[in-house]
Amino acid sequence: MDILKQFLDLNIAIQKEFNPLNWVDITNYENGTGSISFTDDGESSDEFFTKMVSIKDFIKGFGYSASLTKYEADKLCPYNEARIDINFNGGEL
């Protein structure tokens, strides 16, 4: 299956399963990897990052590799952000 189609289908599945979400960025790289980024939706840090771990695990359930990078709110950035890197071939990120 085409990686771009897999990526689009995955993002639709994430939206259906975990809505509401504040999507920041969706990036598809030509090497079979990609990333998605979210910011919090007004929930606490714990709630937000717990949801992000659930999304990462959801992605792994499709047989893809996924890793989560957390960016906690601070003085320069008043909201939490998370980036999930994905390898659609299941290999290392």
Secondary structure, DSSP 4 states (H G I P E B T S, - for coil): --HHHHHHHHHHHHHHHH-S-EEEEEEE-TTSEEEEEEE--S--HHHHHHHHHHHHHHHHTTT-EEEEEEE---SS--S-EEEEEEETTSS--
